[in-house]
Amino acid sequence: MEDKRNIQIIEWEHLDKKKFYVFGVAMTMMIRVSVYPFTLIRTRLQVQKGKSLYHGTFDAFIKILRADGVTGLYRGFLVNTFTLISGQCYVTTYELTRKFVADYSQSNTVKSLVAGGSASLVAQSITVPIDVVSQHLMMQRKGEKMGRFQVRGNPKGQGVVAFGQTKDIIRQILRADGLRGFYRGYVASLLTYIPNSAVWWPFYHFYAVAASGGYSLLRCVGFSLPRGMWDLSSLTRD
C-alpha cells in the first residue's frame, strides 16, 4: 500500500522567534568567521592588475599573513558583520510575505515566488551599502594602493582603529559620489538575487515534498516527520 504523507509547511506562527533569531545569527556568524579570509583574498585577486601583487590564492594568503598578520585577513570584518541584519530581515520578510500572500492565494508556489523575491529586495537594500564599505576596507594594505580610496594614517604614525578606518572610507565615498556611492552595483545585485530567490523557494518546497515521498530529503537536513508534520521542536513553540 502506498504511503502517502501529509506534509505541512512550517509557517511563521509555528516558530519560537527568540530561538530562531539567536540560532540563526550564531550559525551565520560562525560561517562568516570561517570564510571571510577567502572572501577578502578573492576580492583582492579580482581587483589587482594582472598578477602585480599576488600570483594566486595561496600566495595572497601567505603575503597578507606576513604583511599584516591574522588581522589583515579580517579587514572590514566588523563592518561586514552588520550584514547579519540583512539575513534576519530576509527571513522575516520571506515569512511575513508568505503570510500576507496566503490571504489572496493558497498556492505554495505563488507564496514562495512572491515572498522569495520580496525578501531579496529588502535584504539587498541593506546589504549593498555595507558591502561597498566593507570591500573598500578589504583593499586597504601597506604599500601600493589597490582601491579607489586609501585610509589616511594617524599623524602619530600609529595607524587608525577599525571604526576609524570605516568613518574615513564613508567620508571619502560621500565626498566622491554622494549617497549614490553606497549603492554601486545595486541594480545588478537586484537582477541577480531577486530572480534567484523567487525561483529557488518554490523549487525547494516542490522537491522537499517530491523527493522520496517528501520524507528522505527532510530527514537529511535534520527534520523528522511524525504525524505528517515537520518536527521543529527546537525552534517551534511548545
C-alpha positions as CSV (number, residue, x, y, z in Angstrom):
1,M,0.0,0.0,0.0
2,E,1.4,3.4,-1.0
3,D,2.5,5.5,2.0
4,K,1.1,9.0,1.3
5,R,2.4,11.5,3.8
6,N,0.6,14.8,4.5
7,I,3.5,17.3,4.6
8,Q,2.7,20.6,6.3
9,I,4.9,23.5,5.6
10,I,6.2,25.2,8.8
11,E,4.9,28.7,8.7
12,W,5.9,31.9,10.7
13,E,3.4,31.3,13.5
14,H,4.9,27.9,14.3
15,L,8.3,29.2,15.2
16,D,9.8,30.2,18.5
17,K,11.1,33.6,17.3
18,K,13.7,34.0,20.1
19,K,15.4,30.7,19.4
20,F,15.0,31.3,15.6
21,Y,16.9,34.6,15.6
22,V,19.5,33.6,18.2
23,F,20.4,30.4,16.5
24,G,20.3,32.0,13.0
25,V,22.7,34.8,14.0
26,A,25.0,32.4,15.8
27,M,25.3,29.9,12.9
28,T,25.7,32.7,10.4
29,M,28.5,34.3,12.4
30,M,30.4,31.0,12.7
31,I,30.2,30.5,9.0
32,R,31.2,34.1,8.3
33,V,34.3,33.9,10.5
34,S,35.4,30.7,8.6
35,V,35.0,32.0,5.1
36,Y,35.8,35.7,5.4
37,P,39.6,35.5,4.8
38,F,38.9,33.8,1.5
39,T,36.3,36.4,0.6
40,L,38.9,39.1,1.2
41,I,41.5,37.2,-0.9
42,R,39.1,36.7,-3.7
43,T,38.2,40.4,-3.7
44,R,41.8,41.4,-3.9
45,L,42.6,38.9,-6.7
46,Q,39.7,40.3,-8.7
47,V,40.8,43.9,-8.3
48,Q,44.6,43.7,-8.8
49,K,46.1,44.4,-12.2
50,G,47.2,41.1,-13.7
51,K,49.4,39.4,-11.1
52,S,51.1,42.5,-9.9
53,L,50.6,41.7,-6.2
54,Y,49.5,38.1,-5.8
55,H,50.0,35.0,-8.0
56,G,47.1,33.1,-6.7
57,T,45.0,32.3,-3.6
58,F,47.8,30.6,-1.6
59,D,50.3,33.3,-2.5
60,A,47.9,36.0,-1.4
61,F,47.2,34.2,1.9
62,I,50.8,34.0,2.8
63,K,51.7,37.5,1.7
64,I,48.8,39.1,3.6
65,L,49.6,37.0,6.7
66,R,53.3,38.1,6.6
67,A,52.5,41.8,6.0
68,D,49.5,42.3,8.3
69,G,49.2,39.2,10.5
70,V,45.9,37.4,11.0
71,T,44.1,40.7,11.4
72,G,45.0,41.5,7.8
73,L,42.8,38.6,6.7
74,Y,39.8,40.2,8.5
75,R,40.0,43.8,7.2
76,G,36.4,45.1,7.0
77,F,35.1,42.1,9.0
78,L,33.4,44.2,11.8
79,V,31.6,46.3,9.2
80,N,30.7,43.2,7.2
81,T,29.0,41.6,10.3
82,F,26.3,44.2,10.0
83,T,25.0,42.2,7.0
84,L,23.8,39.7,9.6
85,I,20.9,42.2,10.0
86,S,20.0,41.7,6.3
87,G,20.0,38.0,6.8
88,Q,17.5,38.2,9.5
89,C,15.4,40.8,7.6
90,Y,15.5,38.4,4.6
91,V,14.0,35.5,6.6
92,T,11.5,37.8,8.4
93,T,10.3,39.4,5.1
94,Y,10.0,36.0,3.5
95,E,7.8,34.5,6.3
96,L,5.7,37.6,6.7
97,T,5.1,38.0,2.9
98,R,4.1,34.3,2.7
99,K,1.6,35.0,5.5
100,F,0.3,38.1,3.7
101,V,0.0,36.4,0.3
102,A,-1.9,33.5,1.9
103,D,-4.9,35.8,2.2
104,Y,-5.1,36.0,-1.6
105,S,-3.7,32.7,-2.7
106,Q,-3.3,29.2,-1.2
107,S,-0.8,28.2,-3.8
108,N,2.5,27.4,-2.2
109,T,4.3,28.2,-5.5
110,V,2.8,31.7,-5.6
111,K,3.5,32.4,-1.9
112,S,7.1,31.2,-2.3
113,L,7.7,33.1,-5.5
114,V,6.4,36.5,-4.2
115,A,8.0,36.0,-0.8
116,G,11.4,35.0,-2.1
117,G,11.6,38.0,-4.5
118,S,10.4,40.4,-1.8
119,A,12.9,39.0,0.8
120,S,15.8,39.6,-1.6
121,L,14.7,43.1,-2.4
122,V,14.8,44.0,1.3
123,A,18.0,42.1,2.0
124,Q,20.0,43.6,-0.8
125,S,18.8,47.1,0.0
126,I,20.6,46.7,3.4
127,T,23.5,44.5,2.2
128,V,24.8,46.6,-0.7
129,P,25.9,49.7,1.2
130,I,27.5,47.6,3.9
131,D,29.3,45.5,1.2
132,V,30.6,48.7,-0.5
133,V,32.2,50.0,2.6
134,S,33.5,46.5,3.6
135,Q,35.0,45.9,0.2
136,H,36.8,49.2,0.3
137,L,38.2,48.3,3.7
138,M,39.4,44.9,2.2
139,M,41.5,46.9,-0.3
140,Q,43.5,48.6,2.4
141,R,47.1,47.3,2.7
142,K,50.6,48.5,3.4
143,G,52.3,49.9,0.3
144,E,50.7,50.2,-3.1
145,K,47.1,51.5,-3.3
146,M,44.6,48.9,-4.5
147,G,41.2,50.5,-4.4
148,R,39.7,53.9,-5.2
149,F,40.2,55.2,-1.6
150,Q,43.1,55.0,0.8
151,V,42.6,55.2,4.6
152,R,44.6,58.1,6.0
153,G,47.0,57.1,8.7
154,N,47.2,58.6,12.2
155,P,49.5,61.7,12.3
156,K,51.5,60.0,15.0
157,G,52.1,57.0,12.8
158,Q,50.1,54.6,14.8
159,G,47.5,53.8,12.2
160,V,43.8,54.1,12.8
161,V,41.4,51.9,14.7
162,A,38.9,49.7,12.8
163,F,35.9,52.0,13.0
164,G,38.2,55.0,12.4
165,Q,39.0,53.4,9.1
166,T,35.3,52.9,8.4
167,K,34.5,56.5,9.1
168,D,37.3,57.6,6.8
169,I,36.1,55.4,4.0
170,I,32.5,56.6,4.4
171,R,33.6,60.2,4.3
172,Q,35.6,59.6,1.1
173,I,32.7,57.8,-0.6
174,L,30.3,60.6,0.3
175,R,32.7,63.2,-0.9
176,A,33.4,61.5,-4.2
177,D,30.0,60.0,-5.1
178,G,27.4,61.2,-2.6
179,L,24.8,58.8,-1.2
180,R,24.6,57.0,-4.6
181,G,28.2,55.8,-4.0
182,F,26.9,53.4,-1.4
183,Y,24.6,51.8,-3.9
184,R,27.1,51.0,-6.7
185,G,26.1,47.7,-8.2
186,Y,22.7,47.8,-6.5
187,V,20.6,47.2,-9.7
188,A,23.0,44.3,-10.7
189,S,22.5,42.8,-7.3
190,L,18.7,43.0,-7.5
191,L,18.8,41.4,-11.0
192,T,20.9,38.6,-9.6
193,Y,19.3,37.8,-6.3
194,I,15.6,38.6,-6.8
195,P,15.1,36.1,-9.6
196,N,17.3,33.5,-7.9
197,S,15.4,33.7,-4.6
198,A,12.0,33.9,-6.3
199,V,12.7,30.7,-8.2
200,W,14.6,28.8,-5.5
201,W,11.9,28.7,-2.8
202,P,9.1,27.2,-5.0
203,F,11.6,24.5,-6.2
204,Y,12.8,23.9,-2.6
205,H,9.2,23.2,-1.4
206,F,8.5,21.1,-4.5
207,Y,11.5,18.9,-4.1
208,A,11.0,18.7,-0.4
209,V,7.6,17.1,-1.0
210,A,8.6,15.1,-4.1
211,A,11.8,13.5,-3.0
212,S,11.2,10.1,-1.6
213,G,7.6,10.8,-0.8
214,G,8.6,14.1,0.9
215,Y,10.4,12.2,3.7
216,S,14.1,11.4,2.9
217,L,15.1,15.0,2.0
218,L,13.7,16.4,5.2
219,R,15.5,13.7,7.2
220,C,18.7,14.7,5.5
221,V,18.5,18.2,6.8
222,G,17.7,17.2,10.3
223,F,13.9,17.2,10.4
224,S,11.6,14.3,11.4
225,L,8.1,13.9,10.3
226,P,5.8,12.5,12.9
227,R,2.0,12.7,12.3
228,G,2.5,14.3,8.9
229,M,4.3,17.4,10.2
230,W,7.9,18.6,10.3
231,D,9.2,18.4,13.8
232,L,11.0,21.6,14.6
233,S,10.8,21.1,18.3
234,S,14.0,23.0,18.9
235,L,12.7,26.1,17.1
236,T,8.9,25.9,17.4
237,R,6.8,27.0,20.4
238,D,5.6,24.4,22.9
